[in-house]
């Protein structure tokens, strides 16, 4: 069986969205910088594995 992970990135200041996804089993798997014209912003990477989907 192929194991896959659903991943998404959320701005670190977006606490409502972070808590929403954690409620459904997402866990933080990393931190990245998202570059835009004005500079960069820290984003959290959240992941959900198939075992948590069941």
C-alpha positions as CSV (number, residue, x, y, z in Angstrom):
1,X,0.0,0.0,0.0
2,X,1.3,3.4,-1.0
3,X,1.8,5.8,1.9
4,X,1.0,9.5,1.2
5,X,0.8,12.6,3.2
6,X,-1.4,15.6,2.7
7,X,0.6,18.7,3.3
8,X,-0.3,22.4,3.5
9,X,1.4,25.6,4.5
10,X,-0.1,28.3,6.8
11,X,1.2,31.7,7.8
12,X,2.5,31.4,11.4
13,X,0.3,34.2,12.5
14,X,-2.9,32.5,11.3
15,X,-3.6,30.8,14.6
16,X,-7.3,30.0,13.8
17,X,-6.4,28.0,10.7
18,X,-3.6,26.2,12.4
19,X,-5.9,25.2,15.3
20,X,-8.6,24.1,12.8
21,X,-6.3,21.8,11.0
22,X,-4.7,20.4,14.2
23,X,-8.2,19.6,15.4
24,X,-8.6,17.3,12.4
25,X,-5.2,15.5,13.0
26,X,-2.7,17.7,11.1
27,X,0.7,18.0,12.8
28,X,3.4,20.5,12.2
29,X,6.2,19.0,10.1
30,X,8.3,22.0,9.3
31,X,8.8,25.7,9.0
32,X,9.7,27.6,5.7
33,X,10.2,31.1,4.5
34,X,7.7,32.3,1.8
35,X,9.3,35.0,-0.3
36,X,7.3,37.9,-1.7
37,X,8.2,41.2,-3.2
38,X,8.2,43.0,0.2
39,X,10.4,40.4,1.9
40,X,9.6,37.0,3.4
41,X,7.1,35.4,5.8
42,X,7.4,32.3,8.0
43,X,5.0,29.6,7.2
44,X,4.3,26.4,9.0
45,X,4.0,23.1,7.1
46,X,1.3,20.9,8.4
47,X,0.9,17.2,7.4
48,X,-1.8,14.5,7.7
49,X,-1.0,10.9,7.1
50,X,-3.5,8.3,5.7
51,X,-3.8,6.6,9.1
52,X,-5.2,9.8,10.5
53,X,-7.8,10.0,7.7
54,X,-9.6,6.9,8.9
